[in-house]
Amino acid sequence: MDEKLAEGTCQPTAAPRRRLIDRILLIGTKEDAKLYKDGEKWLFTAIVSLAAAVAPLGSAMLMPALPGIASYFQVSGTVANLSVALYALSMAIIPLWWSVLSEAYGRRPIYLISFTLFLVWNSVAAVSTSIEMFIIMRFLAGGASASVAAVGAGTVADLWEVKRRGTAMGYFFLGPMLGPLVSPIIGGILTQRFGWRSTQWGAVVYGGLVWLSMIFLLPETSSKAVKGKEQASTDNSNSGNVQDVPESCVSRFFKALGRMLVEPFRLVGYLRSPPLFMTCYYASISFACYYILNLAIQRTFSRDPYSFRAIILGLLYIPSALGSIVASVVGGRWTDYVMRREAKTAGRFDESGNPQFRPSDRMCENAWIPAFVFPAALLVFGWTTHEGIFWFAPIVVTFFFGLGNSLIFNTATTMLTEILPGKASNAVALNNLMRNTLSCAAAVATDPLLGAIGTQWLFTGLAVICWASSGVIWALKRHSDKAPSA
């Protein structure tokens, strides 16, 4: 027996096996996700889009309940807002780790693990007995839900070629946009009838349904991860010395641990690249404005001269969300059209005569027009609410904010998947780091700022900052085609 082991003739005979979690899939896994049929690609995109709605749903559903939470725990509105602010902060930091792990081990394991954690943390949040416990659980739930914010864009990039990616990314963003449309309404109804805790149970139910769809219908799309699993199975089958296995496992464990701890911090080095930093910066400014506007709606319209109930507060978020949905449907096609036009105008074609695209092709009128529109909407909202004008005027203008803001954000996110080729999840995770960190600060500062300077001057300042920041579009048009290095 010893001689056979030495000669490598006695070895484990187990054939390569799929894990149970992969065997229950109803759709097979392919090495190249771009080879799936269009119908399957759209199904996967829809699932990831619905999953991406969980994070904003967890935030927006709570908005109408914030006054009730402050009253229940007998804390100030600023303290209650921490449940939103730290949720956003967690969404900024944790996706760095999700993105690194997804590039190493694939998208599917990250989705399933993170959503399991989301269900646990949100369930505990629903039964919180103190404001401290509630805020901590919200922080943990935010980090778990944010996996799709980084990894989802990577899945879309895995599935779709560049020439169709803008359209696909637009539909992917429908989920995050539908979340703010539906969840405040649901949150208002639940809060009105069952109290603020029901908003957390509602998020658990939705997250659970998405989790089940991922288990049965969403295969691995990362070709690197699929090939890695096949190679690992082959290596295990061909191993001639069974004593090599423990050492290999230990080595892989410490290598994975080192990657998990160090790699996210190394990713921050990519922000030294001006194109990547500018794209993340502009997307972050627009997203922070979204958070400030949502909190301002809740604060302004729950007080005199409006004094709306929780259920009505939820309905006030509809116009902004509708604008975001229109942006998701129209914006992707608009951007794809602009890219084709720019490539043809520049005479960039491959050997087959197909247009060759560059990231800078996305920075044309499809960016300039919304860059003017959404700050203008902020300005109008600030002054109409300050004057106490009939609610219809400031709320309708939020439609144009949602439209312009989402066009900018969607274009920037799609661009990030091309500025950092082959590492789409990492690029989007860096974007999440910047935008949610800024949003956390915005959520903490909004209530004190509204009390100190009022809606008119807060939103005037935001409009000026956004218009000044639109110079980023000009810079990206000229300097975004150089790939960054860490």
MIGU-593190 format. One line per field, with one value per residue (C-alpha): residue in one letter; x, y, z. Coordinates in steps of 0.5 Angstrom, whole numbers, plus 500, padded with zeros to 3 digits. Each point is the difference from the previous one (the first is absolute). Layout:
<atoms>
aa: c(A | ...)
x: c(X | ...)
y: c(Y | ...)
z: c(Z | ...)
</atoms>
This chain:
<atoms>
aa: c(M | D | E | K | L | A | E | G | T | C | Q | P | T | A | A | P | R | R | R | L | I | D | R | I | L | L | I | G | T | K | E | D | A | K | L | Y | K | D | G | E | K | W | L | F | T | A | I | V | S | L | A | A | A | V | A | P | L | G | S | A | M | L | M | P | A | L | P | G | I | A | S | Y | F | Q | V | S | G | T | V | A | N | L | S | V | A | L | Y | A | L | S | M | A | I | I | P | L | W | W | S | V | L | S | E | A | Y | G | R | R | P | I | Y | L | I | S | F | T | L | F | L | V | W | N | S | V | A | A | V | S | T | S | I | E | M | F | I | I | M | R | F | L | A | G | G | A | S | A | S | V | A | A | V | G | A | G | T | V | A | D | L | W | E | V | K | R | R | G | T | A | M | G | Y | F | F | L | G | P | M | L | G | P | L | V | S | P | I | I | G | G | I | L | T | Q | R | F | G | W | R | S | T | Q | W | G | A | V | V | Y | G | G | L | V | W | L | S | M | I | F | L | L | P | E | T | S | S | K | A | V | K | G | K | E | Q | A | S | T | D | N | S | N | S | G | N | V | Q | D | V | P | E | S | C | V | S | R | F | F | K | A | L | G | R | M | L | V | E | P | F | R | L | V | G | Y | L | R | S | P | P | L | F | M | T | C | Y | Y | A | S | I | S | F | A | C | Y | Y | I | L | N | L | A | I | Q | R | T | F | S | R | D | P | Y | S | F | R | A | I | I | L | G | L | L | Y | I | P | S | A | L | G | S | I | V | A | S | V | V | G | G | R | W | T | D | Y | V | M | R | R | E | A | K | T | A | G | R | F | D | E | S | G | N | P | Q | F | R | P | S | D | R | M | C | E | N | A | W | I | P | A | F | V | F | P | A | A | L | L | V | F | G | W | T | T | H | E | G | I | F | W | F | A | P | I | V | V | T | F | F | F | G | L | G | N | S | L | I | F | N | T | A | T | T | M | L | T | E | I | L | P | G | K | A | S | N | A | V | A | L | N | N | L | M | R | N | T | L | S | C | A | A | A | V | A | T | D | P | L | L | G | A | I | G | T | Q | W | L | F | T | G | L | A | V | I | C | W | A | S | S | G | V | I | W | A | L | K | R | H | S | D | K | A | P | S | A)
x: c(500 | 506 | 503 | 494 | 499 | 507 | 499 | 494 | 495 | 496 | 496 | 493 | 495 | 495 | 497 | 500 | 493 | 496 | 498 | 493 | 498 | 502 | 497 | 493 | 501 | 494 | 505 | 507 | 506 | 504 | 508 | 498 | 494 | 499 | 498 | 494 | 493 | 498 | 494 | 504 | 504 | 494 | 498 | 506 | 501 | 493 | 501 | 507 | 496 | 494 | 506 | 503 | 493 | 501 | 505 | 496 | 494 | 503 | 502 | 494 | 494 | 503 | 499 | 493 | 501 | 505 | 496 | 497 | 507 | 502 | 493 | 501 | 507 | 499 | 506 | 501 | 499 | 507 | 502 | 494 | 503 | 507 | 496 | 500 | 507 | 503 | 497 | 503 | 507 | 499 | 498 | 507 | 505 | 497 | 500 | 507 | 501 | 494 | 503 | 507 | 497 | 495 | 506 | 504 | 494 | 494 | 494 | 495 | 503 | 501 | 492 | 498 | 504 | 499 | 492 | 500 | 504 | 495 | 494 | 503 | 502 | 493 | 496 | 504 | 499 | 493 | 500 | 505 | 499 | 504 | 502 | 507 | 498 | 496 | 506 | 505 | 495 | 499 | 507 | 501 | 494 | 503 | 506 | 497 | 495 | 505 | 504 | 496 | 501 | 508 | 499 | 494 | 503 | 505 | 495 | 497 | 507 | 501 | 494 | 499 | 505 | 502 | 496 | 493 | 503 | 497 | 493 | 501 | 503 | 494 | 495 | 505 | 499 | 492 | 500 | 504 | 495 | 494 | 502 | 499 | 494 | 496 | 504 | 498 | 492 | 501 | 504 | 494 | 495 | 503 | 502 | 493 | 497 | 505 | 505 | 508 | 502 | 496 | 504 | 506 | 496 | 498 | 507 | 501 | 494 | 503 | 507 | 498 | 496 | 506 | 505 | 495 | 501 | 507 | 501 | 496 | 501 | 506 | 506 | 508 | 501 | 508 | 504 | 506 | 496 | 497 | 507 | 503 | 494 | 502 | 507 | 500 | 495 | 505 | 506 | 497 | 498 | 507 | 504 | 505 | 502 | 494 | 505 | 500 | 493 | 500 | 506 | 497 | 493 | 504 | 504 | 494 | 497 | 505 | 501 | 492 | 500 | 506 | 496 | 494 | 504 | 504 | 497 | 495 | 505 | 504 | 494 | 500 | 506 | 496 | 497 | 507 | 498 | 496 | 495 | 498 | 500 | 496 | 495 | 499 | 500 | 494 | 496 | 501 | 498 | 493 | 499 | 501 | 495 | 495 | 501 | 499 | 494 | 497 | 501 | 498 | 493 | 499 | 502 | 496 | 494 | 499 | 499 | 497 | 497 | 499 | 500 | 499 | 499 | 505 | 496 | 499 | 508 | 501 | 496 | 504 | 506 | 497 | 501 | 508 | 500 | 496 | 505 | 505 | 497 | 499 | 507 | 502 | 495 | 502 | 507 | 504 | 497 | 502 | 507 | 501 | 498 | 505 | 505 | 499 | 499 | 507 | 504 | 497 | 502 | 507 | 501 | 501 | 499 | 502 | 502 | 493 | 498 | 496 | 501 | 506 | 497 | 504 | 498 | 500 | 495 | 495 | 501 | 496 | 493 | 497 | 504 | 500 | 493 | 498 | 506 | 496 | 493 | 501 | 503 | 495 | 495 | 503 | 500 | 493 | 498 | 504 | 497 | 492 | 500 | 504 | 494 | 495 | 497 | 495 | 503 | 499 | 505 | 506 | 498 | 499 | 507 | 503 | 498 | 505 | 505 | 499 | 501 | 506 | 504 | 499 | 502 | 507 | 500 | 499 | 504 | 506 | 499 | 500 | 506 | 504 | 499 | 504 | 505 | 503 | 499 | 499 | 499 | 493 | 498 | 506 | 499 | 493 | 502 | 504 | 495 | 495 | 506 | 500 | 493 | 497 | 505 | 498 | 493 | 501 | 503 | 494 | 495 | 503 | 500 | 494 | 495 | 505 | 501 | 493 | 499 | 505 | 500 | 493 | 498 | 502 | 507 | 502 | 497 | 503 | 507 | 499 | 498 | 506 | 504 | 497 | 501 | 507 | 501 | 498 | 507 | 501 | 497 | 504 | 506 | 498 | 498 | 508 | 503 | 496 | 503 | 507 | 499 | 502 | 505 | 500)
y: c(500 | 505 | 498 | 502 | 506 | 502 | 499 | 504 | 494 | 500 | 506 | 502 | 498 | 505 | 503 | 508 | 502 | 506 | 503 | 499 | 507 | 499 | 494 | 503 | 505 | 500 | 503 | 497 | 504 | 502 | 502 | 506 | 504 | 503 | 494 | 499 | 502 | 507 | 497 | 497 | 506 | 505 | 495 | 500 | 508 | 501 | 495 | 504 | 507 | 498 | 498 | 507 | 503 | 497 | 505 | 506 | 497 | 499 | 507 | 503 | 496 | 503 | 507 | 501 | 496 | 505 | 504 | 494 | 497 | 506 | 501 | 492 | 500 | 508 | 502 | 506 | 500 | 501 | 493 | 497 | 502 | 496 | 494 | 502 | 503 | 494 | 496 | 504 | 500 | 492 | 500 | 504 | 496 | 493 | 499 | 501 | 493 | 497 | 502 | 497 | 494 | 500 | 500 | 495 | 495 | 502 | 504 | 495 | 498 | 507 | 501 | 494 | 502 | 507 | 499 | 495 | 505 | 506 | 495 | 499 | 507 | 503 | 495 | 502 | 508 | 498 | 498 | 505 | 502 | 507 | 505 | 498 | 492 | 503 | 504 | 495 | 495 | 505 | 501 | 492 | 499 | 506 | 497 | 493 | 503 | 504 | 494 | 501 | 507 | 498 | 493 | 501 | 505 | 494 | 495 | 505 | 501 | 492 | 499 | 506 | 502 | 508 | 502 | 497 | 502 | 507 | 497 | 494 | 505 | 504 | 494 | 498 | 507 | 499 | 496 | 505 | 505 | 497 | 499 | 507 | 500 | 495 | 499 | 507 | 498 | 494 | 502 | 506 | 495 | 495 | 505 | 503 | 493 | 496 | 505 | 501 | 493 | 497 | 504 | 495 | 494 | 502 | 501 | 493 | 497 | 503 | 498 | 493 | 500 | 502 | 496 | 494 | 502 | 500 | 493 | 497 | 505 | 504 | 496 | 502 | 505 | 501 | 496 | 501 | 497 | 494 | 498 | 500 | 495 | 496 | 500 | 499 | 494 | 497 | 501 | 497 | 494 | 499 | 501 | 495 | 501 | 500 | 503 | 507 | 501 | 503 | 504 | 503 | 502 | 503 | 504 | 502 | 502 | 505 | 503 | 501 | 503 | 505 | 502 | 501 | 505 | 503 | 501 | 505 | 505 | 499 | 501 | 507 | 502 | 500 | 506 | 503 | 500 | 507 | 496 | 495 | 506 | 505 | 495 | 497 | 508 | 502 | 494 | 501 | 507 | 498 | 494 | 505 | 505 | 494 | 498 | 508 | 501 | 493 | 502 | 508 | 497 | 496 | 506 | 505 | 497 | 497 | 507 | 507 | 502 | 493 | 495 | 494 | 493 | 494 | 497 | 507 | 501 | 493 | 502 | 507 | 496 | 497 | 506 | 499 | 493 | 500 | 505 | 495 | 494 | 504 | 502 | 492 | 498 | 506 | 502 | 493 | 500 | 508 | 498 | 494 | 505 | 505 | 495 | 497 | 507 | 503 | 493 | 501 | 507 | 499 | 494 | 495 | 493 | 493 | 495 | 498 | 507 | 501 | 506 | 500 | 504 | 504 | 502 | 508 | 498 | 500 | 508 | 504 | 503 | 494 | 502 | 508 | 501 | 496 | 503 | 507 | 497 | 497 | 506 | 504 | 496 | 500 | 508 | 500 | 495 | 504 | 506 | 498 | 496 | 506 | 504 | 495 | 500 | 494 | 493 | 499 | 504 | 498 | 493 | 500 | 503 | 494 | 496 | 504 | 499 | 493 | 500 | 504 | 497 | 493 | 501 | 503 | 494 | 494 | 503 | 501 | 493 | 497 | 504 | 497 | 493 | 502 | 505 | 494 | 494 | 493 | 503 | 502 | 498 | 504 | 506 | 501 | 498 | 506 | 504 | 497 | 502 | 507 | 501 | 497 | 503 | 507 | 498 | 498 | 507 | 503 | 496 | 502 | 507 | 501 | 501 | 505 | 504 | 501 | 502 | 505 | 503 | 497 | 497 | 506 | 501 | 492 | 499 | 506 | 498 | 493 | 502 | 505 | 494 | 495 | 505 | 502 | 492 | 499 | 502 | 493 | 498 | 505 | 497 | 492 | 502 | 501 | 496 | 494 | 495 | 498 | 494 | 501 | 496 | 499)
z: c(500 | 502 | 493 | 496 | 504 | 498 | 493 | 500 | 498 | 506 | 500 | 502 | 495 | 501 | 494 | 499 | 504 | 500 | 507 | 502 | 500 | 492 | 499 | 502 | 494 | 495 | 495 | 498 | 501 | 494 | 500 | 496 | 502 | 494 | 496 | 504 | 496 | 500 | 504 | 505 | 500 | 502 | 505 | 504 | 499 | 503 | 506 | 501 | 499 | 505 | 505 | 499 | 502 | 507 | 503 | 498 | 502 | 507 | 500 | 497 | 503 | 507 | 498 | 502 | 506 | 503 | 504 | 503 | 501 | 504 | 504 | 502 | 502 | 503 | 496 | 495 | 493 | 499 | 504 | 496 | 494 | 502 | 498 | 493 | 500 | 503 | 495 | 495 | 503 | 500 | 493 | 498 | 504 | 499 | 493 | 499 | 503 | 497 | 493 | 502 | 502 | 494 | 495 | 503 | 502 | 495 | 501 | 502 | 506 | 502 | 499 | 504 | 506 | 500 | 499 | 506 | 504 | 498 | 502 | 507 | 502 | 497 | 504 | 507 | 498 | 500 | 507 | 503 | 507 | 500 | 495 | 500 | 498 | 495 | 497 | 500 | 497 | 494 | 499 | 499 | 496 | 495 | 499 | 499 | 495 | 496 | 497 | 494 | 499 | 499 | 497 | 496 | 495 | 499 | 499 | 494 | 497 | 500 | 496 | 495 | 495 | 500 | 494 | 504 | 507 | 501 | 499 | 504 | 506 | 499 | 501 | 506 | 503 | 500 | 506 | 504 | 497 | 502 | 507 | 502 | 496 | 503 | 507 | 503 | 498 | 503 | 506 | 501 | 500 | 505 | 505 | 500 | 501 | 504 | 502 | 498 | 502 | 494 | 495 | 502 | 499 | 493 | 498 | 503 | 496 | 493 | 502 | 501 | 493 | 496 | 504 | 498 | 493 | 500 | 503 | 494 | 494 | 500 | 498 | 501 | 495 | 501 | 495 | 504 | 506 | 496 | 497 | 507 | 503 | 494 | 501 | 507 | 499 | 495 | 504 | 506 | 495 | 498 | 506 | 501 | 508 | 504 | 506 | 495 | 501 | 507 | 499 | 493 | 504 | 506 | 494 | 497 | 506 | 502 | 493 | 500 | 507 | 498 | 493 | 504 | 505 | 496 | 493 | 502 | 502 | 494 | 496 | 502 | 497 | 493 | 502 | 499 | 492 | 499 | 495 | 505 | 506 | 496 | 498 | 507 | 503 | 495 | 501 | 508 | 499 | 497 | 505 | 506 | 497 | 499 | 508 | 502 | 496 | 502 | 508 | 498 | 497 | 507 | 504 | 496 | 499 | 507 | 503 | 499 | 495 | 497 | 506 | 496 | 503 | 499 | 494 | 496 | 502 | 496 | 494 | 499 | 498 | 494 | 495 | 501 | 499 | 494 | 497 | 502 | 497 | 493 | 501 | 500 | 494 | 496 | 502 | 498 | 493 | 500 | 502 | 495 | 494 | 502 | 501 | 493 | 497 | 503 | 498 | 493 | 500 | 502 | 495 | 505 | 497 | 502 | 494 | 499 | 500 | 507 | 503 | 506 | 506 | 505 | 507 | 498 | 495 | 505 | 502 | 495 | 500 | 504 | 506 | 499 | 500 | 506 | 504 | 499 | 501 | 507 | 504 | 497 | 503 | 507 | 499 | 499 | 505 | 505 | 499 | 499 | 507 | 503 | 498 | 502 | 493 | 498 | 501 | 493 | 497 | 504 | 499 | 493 | 499 | 503 | 494 | 496 | 506 | 500 | 492 | 500 | 506 | 498 | 492 | 503 | 505 | 495 | 495 | 505 | 503 | 493 | 498 | 506 | 498 | 494 | 503 | 504 | 495 | 503 | 507 | 499 | 507 | 503 | 497 | 502 | 507 | 500 | 498 | 505 | 505 | 498 | 499 | 506 | 505 | 497 | 501 | 507 | 502 | 496 | 504 | 506 | 498 | 497 | 506 | 503 | 494 | 498 | 507 | 500 | 493 | 497 | 494 | 495 | 502 | 501 | 493 | 497 | 502 | 497 | 494 | 499 | 502 | 495 | 494 | 502 | 500 | 493 | 498 | 501 | 494 | 496 | 503 | 499 | 493 | 499 | 505 | 501 | 495 | 504 | 505 | 507 | 504 | 507)
</atoms>
